[in-house]
Amino acid sequence: MGCDRSAMAGRGRSGDRIEPSFSGRPARDDDEFSLDADDRIARSRSTRRGSSKPPERPAPRRRREPREREGGGLFGFVRRVIYWCVVLFIWAGIGVAGLVVYYGSRMPSASTWAIPERPPNVKITAVDGSVIANRGATGGEALSLENMSPYIPEAVIAIEDRRFYSHFGVDPLGLGRAVVTNFTAGHMVQGGSTLTQQLAKNLFLSPERTLERKVQEVLLSLWLEQKYTKDQILAMYLNRVFFGSNAYGVEAASRRYFNKSARDVNLGEAAVLAGLLKAPSRLSPARDADAANARAQLVLAAMREQGFITDSEVKTAMSQTPASAKSYWSGAGHYVADMVMDELPGLIGDVKEDVIVDTTIDKSLEKKAEQSLVDVLDKEGGKLDASQAALVSIDGTGAIRALVGGRDYATSQFNRAVKAKRQPGSSFKPFVYAAALEKGLTPFSVFNDAPIRIGDWTPENYEKKYNGEVTLATALAKSLNTVAAQLVMYDGPDQVIKLAHRLGIESELQPNASIALGTSEVSLMELTASYAAFMNGGYKATPHVIRRVTTAEGKVLYENTYDSPPRVLSEQIVAEMDAMMMGVIDSGTGKSAKIPGWQAAGKTGTTQNSRDALFVGFTSNLTTGVWFGNDDGKPMKKVTGGGLPAKAWKEFMIAAHKGLSPAPLFGNGQLIGDPNGQPMAQTAPGGGQSGSGQPTTAEAPPSTIGGIISGVFGGGDSANRYPQAPVRQQSATSGNGPVPPADVAEGGYDSMVPPGDVGGPQSTSSVQPRRTTLLDLIMGQ
C-alpha cells in the first residue's frame, strides 16, 4: 500500500506523471508555479502526514521562446515589409479599381463612342493640279500611311513611343522609364503617354491635367486599341496632331514649313516635324530654326538607336535639315484661296467633307504677276509715294489666270483686285466710245477739243491743252476729257451705263455727265473682265476662278457653265474699238505698255490728284488690268496710268507671252475707210480675202479669235445661240448731220447742255455739212 500511495502521490488528478527533480537542491517556492493544482494538493497532503521521504519533484516544463525571437533579424524585417507591401498593394488595387469604376461611370456608354469627324479640308489647286493652298480648320488634307513619306511615322515612333507596336495602348515599361528619367533629371524631361493615349486625349478630352481625365484617357486608349489596328491609330494621330502655326496633321505642317506635300518630305524634314510634337510653338522652325534643328538631331539619334536609319543616313539628313522655314503666309495664291472660300458656300453650300477645288489659275502666271508688281514698287514706288498695287489677268472665256490682291499677303490680306472699288478714271472711256459707235458714230467722226462746261462741271484735259478738231480715234488715244464729255451727251449716260453693264460691270453707276471720266467706282476685276469682250470678239466674259468642285472620292459637286457666253458687242464695233485702243499703246498715253512683236490694245486711267492709276489692256491671249495707289487714298506723285501701271502690265505680259507665237487682235487692229473716213471693210486677222478677191467685210463671218472662242465654247451657229448684240445705228439726219438721241433733243439732259461753242460730232464726208456745235444740234438749228 505504501508503494501504491507513493505511486499515487506521484500522479496528479489528471493522470499525468510528475517527474521527480534531479537537481539535488531543495525546491524553491517559485517552483510551485511550475506545478499544476493537483500536484500542489498531493504535496500538501504528504507534508501533513509527516512523511520522512520528501515527495519527488516533477521536472520543470520547457518554456517556449517568445514569438519575437522566432522571427527576429533581417529575415523577419524583410518578411514584414513584403507582408505590408502586399497589403498596401491590394488596398491600392481596390482604390484604383474604385476610381476607374467611378470615373468610368461618368463617361458615356462605350457603345456610343465614335471617332469625331475630322474637320473638312478644302484643297485648292491650279490648272496643272498643283496645290495653291489648303483651307479649313486643319490646314491640310488627310493622308494614309502609304501616301506619306515613310520617314515621318518612323521619326514619330522613335521619339514619342518606341514600343508603339508592342504595347496595348498603355505602356507600363515606358511609364516606369519616364518616371526614373524624370526623377534622375530632377524635372520633367520625358512623358509616359503613348501615341494612343495622346490620340485619345486629342479626340475626346480637354487638355486639363486632372486625375479624372487621365483615367478616362486610359480607358479610351484601351478602347481604341481594341477597335482599330495599329496602322489606323498611327494614321489618325499623324493626321490630327498639332504641329504649330495653325497646322493640324503632317500634310498641313509640311506645306506650312517646307512648302511641299508630306508625300515628298525627306529624312531631315521628317525629323523636324517629329521634333515639333514636344513643343510645337517653341520648336517651330519658323520661330527658332536653331532650336528646331537641335531637336531634329535628337530625333535622328533616336531613329538610329531604333534601327530605322544608318549612320550614313544620319549624316545625309543633317545636311537636309532646313535652316529656316519659308514664310507660309506669303504669296499671291492666298488671295486666290480666300476668294475661293468666299465663293464656295454659294456653289455647294456648307462644306461637310474634304473637297478639291480646281481653279483656273496658272501658277506660273501668278508668280510672274506678283513679281511684276513687286519689281515696279521696289524700284519706283517709294519715290512716287505708291505703296500698293493689284493685278487681274483673264482669258477670253472669263477664266481668271492670275490674280494679285496686294503687294504682300503676309502684311495685308485685303484683296484690292476684287473687293476694293475705286474710280477707274479714263479707263472707263472705252464704254463711252463703244456706246457712241453703236449710236452711229465712227472712229473718224470729228469733235472739237475745246473748253467745255456742263452745268457746274468744267472737265479739262490732263495736260490742260486743247487740240481743236480731232477724230474719235485720236481723242481716245490721247485720252481727251472734253471729247469724252461730249460723247456722253451724245450717247446719253443711260446708254453708256447699259453698255457697261452688258459687258460685265456690275457696280452701280451714276447717270451723270462725269461718268465719261470714270467717276463711278468699280472693282479692278469687273473692269478687266469687261475689257475681255473687246479681246474675244464681242462675247461676255464672266470672270470666274472655280472650274470644278469634287469630293476626295471624285464626286462632282459643281462645274462652271460659262461655256455659252452671249454676244454683247457686234464684230464691227469690236474691230473698230480694238483698232482705236491699239492707238493708245502705239502713239497715245499707253506707249510704255508696248510689247515687242505683239499687237496690244488698252486704255490708261488716272483719277484726281493721282490717287488711283490704272492700265487695262489685252492681246489676243489675255486681258490684264493693273492698279497702283494707296489704301488710304493718299495722292501719288504724278503717277498716271501710262506710268507705273503700264510698266508693270508690260513686264507681266512679256513674261506671260514668252514662247508663244504672236497673234493679231480681232480685226487685225486695222480700220479701212475711204478718204472721208467712212469705214468700208476690215481685214480678218492675217489680211484674209473673200473668194471674190475682195477684203472680208465686218458683216461676213471672219476667221477671227471670236470664231475660235465660239468653237471652244461648243461651235455651231452663233446667231442661233447668242442674243443679237446691238449694231451701229444709221445716223439719222436732218439734212445737216447726225441727230442726238430723242431724250437729249427734248431737253432730258438740260443740266448737261454746254452753254457755249464747244464743238460737236461730225463726219468728214462731204455729203454731210459739218455742224460746229452740239448746242446747234440740240436746238435743231
Secondary structure as UniProt FT lines:
FT   HELIX           2..9
FT   TURN            13..14
FT   HELIX           29..34
FT   HELIX           37..48
FT   TURN            49..50
FT   HELIX           67..70
FT   HELIX           73..105
FT   HELIX           110..112
FT   STRAND          121..125
FT   TURN            127..128
FT   STRAND          131..136
FT   TURN            145..147
FT   HELIX           151..160
FT   TURN            162..166
FT   HELIX           172..185
FT   HELIX           195..204
FT   HELIX           211..227
FT   HELIX           230..240
FT   TURN            245..246
FT   HELIX           250..258
FT   HELIX           262..264
FT   HELIX           267..276
FT   TURN            277..278
FT   TURN            280..283
FT   TURN            285..287
FT   HELIX           289..305
FT   TURN            306..307
FT   HELIX           311..320
FT   TURN            328..329
FT   HELIX           333..348
FT   STRAND          355..359
FT   HELIX           363..376
FT   HELIX           377..381
FT   TURN            382..385
FT   STRAND          388..394
FT   TURN            396..397
FT   STRAND          399..404
FT   TURN            409..411
FT   TURN            416..419
FT   STRAND          421..422
FT   HELIX           425..428
FT   HELIX           429..438
FT   TURN            439..440
FT   TURN            443..444
FT   STRAND          446..449
FT   TURN            455..456
FT   TURN            462..463
FT   STRAND          468..471
FT   HELIX           472..477
FT   TURN            478..479
FT   HELIX           481..491
FT   HELIX           493..503
FT   HELIX           513..517
FT   STRAND          522..523
FT   HELIX           524..535
FT   TURN            536..537
FT   STRAND          546..551
FT   TURN            552..553
FT   STRAND          556..559
FT   TURN            562..563
FT   HELIX           571..586
FT   TURN            589..590
FT   HELIX           591..593
FT   TURN            596..597
FT   STRAND          601..606
FT   HELIX           608..610
FT   STRAND          612..618
FT   STRAND          623..629
FT   TURN            631..632
FT   TURN            641..643
FT   HELIX           644..656
FT   TURN            657..659
FT   HELIX           666..669
FT   STRAND          672..673
FT   TURN            675..676
FT   STRAND          679..681
FT   TURN            685..686
FT   TURN            691..692
FT   TURN            698..699
FT   HELIX           705..712
FT   TURN            713..714
FT   HELIX           718..721
FT   HELIX           742..745
FT   TURN            746..749
FT   HELIX           750..752
FT   TURN            766..767
FT   HELIX           774..779
//
